[in-house]
Amino acid sequence: MHKEHSQRASVLQHVSLNVRRLRHAADLSQTALAEKSGVSRRMLVAIEAGEKNVSLATLDRVAEALEVAFSDLIQARDERDPSRINEIAWAGSLPGSKAVLLAKAVARSGVELWEFTLAPGEAYLSEADPDGWSEQVYVIEGCLTVALPDETREVAAGEFFMFASNRPHAYRNDGALALRFVRNVVL
């Protein structure tokens, strides 16, 4: 757990430094970035200070306003291979629940590869992505519940599911054992 906490802290540091650096490179004030992203200036100040455990949706809005990939915000700047991220980007409320952005690749716009671990009873809620985005999940261990507005899908170990992610969705572990799955986000 200590290692996960320190990895999470390092991601907050990466986000802090990257947002500040990219904002300056775009010649934007915090107020201008707040207006462009729809994220409050107070939140941006906290993010740049490394004080705020920010949601993935908020980081997506900041990345879009800065015209960079989400992974550009969380990745250590000195990475030798920019496709390899391997950073914890989300930690759940229950021990052991986390999402690790493993890699990114160039597609029409981009592809992100994630590894999720959800403890029993944990859920990851996601806002709708822009039109044209999709997600692919492959379950390694356990059983994943994918909740969409119009359906709920159970995905067992060794199975996969793909869907358009331009609507709110959730990943849940409704089982009694830990759940591990891989998630690809196609931008």
C-alpha distance (Angstrom), angle and dihedral (degrees) to the residues before:
residue distance angle dihedral
M1 . . .
H2 3.80 . .
K3 3.81 90.1 .
E4 3.82 91.0 51.4
H5 3.82 90.4 49.3
S6 3.80 92.1 50.8
Q7 3.84 91.0 46.3
R8 3.81 89.3 50.7
A9 3.81 90.2 49.0
S10 3.80 90.5 51.2
V11 3.81 90.5 52.2
L12 3.81 89.7 52.9
Q13 3.80 87.8 52.4
H14 3.82 91.1 49.5
V15 3.81 90.6 48.8
S16 3.81 91.0 47.9
L17 3.79 94.2 51.0
N18 3.80 95.4 39.6
V19 3.81 96.1 48.9
R20 3.79 91.2 49.2
R21 3.84 92.9 45.3
L22 3.81 94.5 45.8
R23 3.81 92.5 44.1
H24 3.82 90.0 53.5
A25 3.82 91.0 45.5
A26 3.81 88.9 53.5
D27 3.82 88.8 48.1
L28 3.81 91.9 -123.8
S29 3.78 127.8 146.0
Q30 3.81 117.9 -138.8
T31 3.80 88.1 -105.3
A32 3.81 92.0 52.1
L33 3.81 91.7 48.1
A34 3.81 90.1 48.0
E35 3.81 90.7 53.8
K36 3.80 93.6 44.5
S37 3.82 94.6 46.8
G38 3.79 101.2 35.6
V39 3.81 88.7 -125.8
S40 3.79 116.1 127.7
R41 3.79 118.7 -105.4
R42 3.81 88.5 -125.8
M43 3.83 89.6 57.7
L44 3.82 91.5 47.9
V45 3.82 91.1 50.8
A46 3.82 89.6 51.9
I47 3.83 92.0 46.3
E48 3.80 92.6 50.5
A49 3.80 89.5 48.0
G50 3.82 89.9 52.5
E51 3.80 89.9 -122.8
K52 3.79 101.1 114.6
N53 3.81 129.1 79.3
V54 3.80 93.3 -146.1
S55 3.81 127.6 -161.4
L56 3.79 122.1 -112.6
A57 3.81 89.8 -120.0
T58 3.81 90.6 56.5
L59 3.80 91.3 49.0
D60 3.82 89.2 49.4
R61 3.82 90.1 55.2
V62 3.82 91.9 47.8
A63 3.83 91.7 47.8
E64 3.80 91.4 49.3
A65 3.82 91.3 49.4
L66 3.82 90.0 49.7
E67 3.83 89.5 45.7
V68 3.81 93.3 -125.1
A69 3.80 135.0 115.9
F70 3.80 119.1 -89.7
S71 3.80 88.6 -117.7
D72 3.82 90.1 58.9
L73 3.80 87.6 67.3
I74 3.81 98.6 51.7
Q75 3.79 102.8 33.6
A76 3.78 122.2 98.0
R77 3.80 106.6 -106.9
D78 3.80 94.1 -131.6
E79 3.83 96.3 57.1
R80 3.81 109.9 138.2
D81 3.82 95.5 -150.9
P82 3.82 107.7 42.8
S83 3.82 91.9 -163.4
R84 3.84 91.6 63.5
I85 3.80 111.3 75.7
N86 3.85 106.9 156.5
E87 3.82 95.4 173.1
I88 3.81 129.9 138.8
A89 3.79 104.7 -115.2
W90 3.82 99.6 170.8
A91 3.79 133.4 28.6
G92 3.79 119.6 -168.6
S93 3.74 127.7 -137.7
L94 3.81 91.9 -106.5
P95 3.83 122.8 68.2
G96 3.79 113.2 -94.7
S97 3.81 96.3 21.9
K98 3.78 111.9 123.1
A99 3.80 146.3 133.5
V100 3.79 119.5 -136.2
L101 3.78 118.9 -164.0
L102 3.80 99.3 -141.3
A103 3.78 103.7 179.4
K104 3.77 148.2 -22.6
A105 3.78 131.7 -140.3
V106 3.76 134.4 -173.9
A107 3.79 115.6 -102.7
R108 3.79 127.7 146.7
S109 3.75 83.5 -43.5
G110 3.82 104.2 -17.9
V111 3.80 148.5 -56.1
E112 3.80 126.5 -130.0
L113 3.81 124.1 -160.3
W114 3.81 116.2 -154.0
E115 3.80 135.4 -178.4
F116 3.82 114.1 -151.7
T117 3.78 129.3 -166.7
L118 3.80 117.7 -172.7
A119 3.79 124.0 -174.1
P120 3.81 117.2 -138.7
G121 3.81 108.5 -72.7
E122 3.84 94.3 17.5
A123 3.81 122.9 127.8
Y124 3.79 134.1 -170.6
L125 3.82 112.8 -151.7
S126 3.79 120.0 -158.1
E127 3.78 130.8 -167.0
A128 3.80 118.5 -134.3
D129 3.80 115.1 -75.4
P130 3.82 121.8 -138.7
D131 3.81 118.4 -77.1
G132 3.80 112.3 -80.9
W133 3.82 95.6 35.1
S134 3.79 120.7 117.5
E135 3.78 137.9 -178.3
Q136 3.78 131.7 -143.0
V137 3.80 121.8 -164.8
Y138 3.79 129.5 -168.4
V139 3.82 118.8 -171.7
I140 3.81 117.3 -138.2
E141 3.83 99.7 175.7
G142 3.79 133.1 5.5
C143 3.79 127.8 3.9
L144 3.80 123.3 -62.6
T145 3.79 122.7 -150.2
V146 3.81 112.3 -153.1
A147 3.81 109.5 -163.4
L148 3.81 116.4 -160.8
P149 3.81 125.7 172.8
D150 3.81 92.4 -102.9
E151 3.82 102.8 29.3
T152 3.77 146.1 17.1
R153 3.80 118.8 -140.8
E154 3.82 127.7 -163.9
V155 3.81 111.9 -149.0
A156 3.82 115.3 -167.8
A157 3.81 128.2 -157.0
G158 3.80 110.6 -68.9
E159 3.80 93.1 22.9
F160 3.81 132.0 102.8
F161 3.79 138.4 -155.2
M162 3.81 131.5 -165.1
F163 3.80 128.2 -164.5
A164 3.79 143.7 161.3
S165 3.81 104.8 -96.5
N166 3.81 97.7 -156.7
R167 3.81 89.3 111.2
P168 3.79 132.3 60.4
H169 3.79 112.6 -80.7
A170 3.79 139.9 170.5
Y171 3.77 137.6 -151.6
R172 3.81 113.4 -146.7
N173 3.76 137.7 -179.1
D174 3.79 102.7 -147.1
G175 3.81 91.4 165.6
A176 3.79 133.4 91.2
L177 3.82 96.2 -116.0
A178 3.80 133.2 65.0
L179 3.80 115.3 -84.4
R180 3.83 125.5 -142.3
F181 3.77 124.0 -176.2
V182 3.77 141.5 157.1
R183 3.80 119.9 -125.7
N184 3.82 126.5 -163.7
V185 3.78 117.6 -164.5
V186 3.80 111.7 -160.8
L187 3.80 110.5 -158.8
